Structure formats: structure tokens, C-alpha cells
Amino acid sequence: MYATGFGDYVQGKIFKAQKCDIVFENFDPNPDTVVDYGDTVDFKWNGPGCPKSGYKFKQYMLCFKNVNNEMAYHCIGELPNTKTGLSNHYTLSEEDWRTLHNKTKNGMESGQIDLKWYVMSYFGTGLEIKEQLSTRAWTFSYVY
């Protein structure tokens, strides 16, 4: 029985330690970006990151929360999908803008809505989600 610097001995087997160089984080648009409602905005991130348990990557979700009311939020789910495949970016469509505006406006804002945006990675087996990772939220605002 032995263990190496590259793995652990567990129940009679040596497993290679999972090496992960992926830092799961946002990289565009930068924090404090302000755009006009309906602009073409491409959200980009490094990912999907590495879960401690080693489950297979399943999907991303791009999420937005109102800075002044965290109950006003919206997530665009099931990324990647069969249309785009695995991708580390997502461009808001016209429908995304409408839904985002309706779900995240606080009713108190006049002209500008301040949001936090972040991405979640989901990992699991079969159809079951077992683990999630999330990027640190960055501020994103739009003027309408």
C-alpha cells in the first residue's frame, strides 16, 4: 500500500489526482459596464471550472440580479444547447432583453437598471445535477 505525490490510495487503488488549470470567472463585459437597452452584448467567461468531486460538466446558466432588489432576477438556462454547442459566451437576443427587463426591473428605477451578472456551471451524472460552481458577480447596467 502506498501513495504518491500525484494521487491518493483509496480502497486498494491509486487514483490520479484531478489537475485543473481552469479558473471559472467572468471576463467581458467588464464590471460597471453601461449599455443601452437592446444593444448587442456578448457575455464571456472562462469555464466551466473544476468541481471537487469530478462530476461531468452538464450546462451553464447566465444569471442577472437587480442590485437594489435581489428578488428581481433572471437566469438564461440550458447553456450550452444543441444549437450552439459548448460555448463560453452568450449574446443577448431581443427576447432575452425583453425578459431580462421584465424580470429584473425593480419599479423604482428611472432610466437605468443596475444588475449583477454571473455564470453558474452545473455538473452531474445522467440527468441529475450534483454540483454547481458560480463566478463572482460583476456589475452591469443598462439604460432604457
N, C-alpha and C positions, 0 to 999 in steps of 0.2 A: 504494500500500500504506500503510495506517495503522491505528492502534489508538486506541480511545477510552478514557476512564475507566470506561466501562460494559461493555466487552467486550474480547476479545482477537482479534487477527488470526491465523488459522490456515489455511494452505493456500488462500489466496485468498478466505476467507470471514470475515465478522465474526460472532462468536457473542456473544450476550448473556451476561454473567456471571450465574451462578446466585446469586440472592439468597435467603437463607434466614434467617428470623427464629425458627425453631423450635429451642428448647433441649430436647434429649432428656434428661429427668430424672424421677425419682420425685417424687410429692408427697403420697401418702397410702397406707397408714398411715405416720405419722411414724417416724423412727428410734427404736429402743428401745421400740416398742410391744409390750405383752404382752397376749395374749388367752387364752381358754380353748379347748381343743381342740374343734372343731366350730362355733365361733362364726361368724356371718356376717361375713366380712371382704372388703372390696372394695379391691383394689389398684388405684391410679390413677397415671398418668404422663402427662407431656407428650411428644408424639412425633408422628411416628416419627423426627424428626431429619433431617439432610441429609447424605447421603454426598458425598464429594468428587467422585466420578465421575458422579453424576447418574443412577444406575440407578433404575428404577421400584420403589417400595415393594411388598414381597410379603407379609410377615406379621410378627407379634410372637411372642416366646416369653417367658413369665414364669418365672423360674428362682429356685430356692432352694438354698443350700448350708449345710451344718452348719458353724457357727463353729469347732467343735473337730475337724472331720474333713471336709476339702473333697472327699474321695472319696464322701461321703454327700450326694448332691444329687438334685434332681428339677426338670425343666422341663415346664411345661404348654405344649404347642406348638400350632402351626397357628391362632394368633390373628392376625387376625380369622378367623372361619369363616362358612360360609353361613348359620348360624342367627342370628348376632349382627351380622354386617357389621363394618365398621371401627369399632373402639372403643378408647378409651384407658383402659379399666378392665376388671377381671376379678374376679368374685366366686367364691370357693372353694365348690365343691359338696361334698356329703357324700363322694362318690367321690374328689374332689380331696384332701380331708382324709385319707382312709384311705391313699391312695397316697403323699401327702406324708409322712405319719408313717412308713410302712413304708420309704420310700427314704432318708429323711434322719436317722432316729434313729441314734445312734452306739452305743447299747447301754450306754454309761457314764452317760448322763443319768438322773436320777431326778426325775420330776415336771415338769421344764421343758426344752424343746429350744430352743436359740438358733440362729437361722438368719440368713443374709444374703439379702435378696431384691433382684432386679434384673430389668430387661427388656432383651431384645435385639430390634432391628429388623433384618429381612433385606431386602436389595434385590437385584434381578437382572433378567434378561431371560428370557422364556419360562419354562421350568421350572427354570432354573439360578439358584442363589444366587451372587452375585458379591461381595457386600459385607455386612458386619454392623456395627452400632453397638450399644453397650451403655451402660445407665445406670450410675451409681456405685451400688454395693451399699449397702443400708441394713439395719440390724439389725432383726429381727422375731422374737419369741419366743412360744411357746405352752406352756401348762401342761396336762398330761393326767393 
